[in-house]
Amino acid sequence: MFPLKNHNFIFLAFALSICLLTSCSTNKIISKKVAKEFKNSQVIKQYQVGFALYSPAEKKMVFQKDADKYFTPASNTKLYTFFASLKMLPDLMPALKYIERNDSLIFWGTGDPAFLQFAVKDKSAYNFLLASNKKLFFSPGRYSGSFFGDGWSWDDYDYYYQPEITEMPIMDNMVTSTYASPNKINIEPRIFASCFEIDSTKKTGSFQVSRDFLSNRFHYPAVSVQPGYNQQNPYKTSAQVTVEILSDTLHKPVGIINLKIPSNAKTLSGAKRDSVLKHMMLPSDNFIAEHLLLVCSNQIGDTLSTTKAIDYITKNYLSFLPDKVKWVDGSGLSRQNLFTPRDNIYLLDSIYRLVNNPEKLFSLLPAGGKSGTLKSAYPKTDKPFVFGKTGSLGGVHNQSGYVLTKKGKTYIYSFMNNSFVKPTAEVRAEMVRIITYIHNTF
């Protein structure tokens, strides 16, 4: 006979093998059923689709369909910016770098998007500059890139979702015009009020403001303004525009000085990082995403560079990805970005473990039927079962995130749809149908 301790060992080994076999059997059943949903879908057959489903509890890929193929991610790119920010940024964002020299306070931008940003509403840097009794000087030159990201569509220069990139953004780098009366609009920042001109040749249609491509000349038609009117147009950025807005907002002069940032420059802390991340993820804010990468760059050197930030993040934090990424901007506006669904899975799993608090993580993400860009995708509910990130461009619509099932399990998924010509609503509906099937069935 075996000694008692050997009996215990054999029993444990047997029980473990049964659990493993059960798990494998369950995953095979899930894989077979999900595969059937894809095979029978008449919608999915009409365009390029990549999909992956992963169990973080078992650390196993449950199902894959072209998960190793590259797709245009659109705003799924923000998941990578989100991950980088969690890895590199402190709980309180660096709002400014500064030194005090004699009777002057000289400051440099960090790329921080929170300065008077309409949703975050952080006033740390504003209050700091306002409270100073010294002469204020802004020193530009830290940002090394273009005002647009690589591969951005220049045709979209006048749309709210594509403001320019700068080292010290203010008020989203946009001019906001709102209804004041049928014949008047309010304009913020106020310095742009003199830049607005009426176009007397346009006397029909709705009231819309447009901007010249290379200057801050804004035009509007000779029609009445309707109550509730609210529009944002990106303004043309420059160091001079920055100090003019600061001077007007602070109600005191701000000058320009060209000075390399010294090693003893101090850092002013600003907005809570997680608050900024939430305001990026829920509405899919491109402005915040691009500038978060600049703040990451601020953490590794004096130059604010999207390219340097991405290179650093890829080399130091993304070596675990199964496929090499092509990553060029923070927001996903560029079609040059290319990721695979299984890369997204590995990234989301890493985020899940890094935050180590599902409730906190899910509060930072759009929730199906409840908040953000997933609010209208799924039925309205107080208990969402999907938390994730969407991504849309012409012919592109993706969803990657976490799905909770009725049996109490959590799966990570990445659903990428590219190169379709049918309405996005039809693609979205099919994607939602399959994710909902996973929620209901497993």
Summary of the structure (lengths in Angstrom):
residues: 442
radius of gyration: 25.2
end to end distance: 43.2
largest distance: 102.1
contacts: 1456
relative contact order: 0.18
helix: 37%
strand: 24%
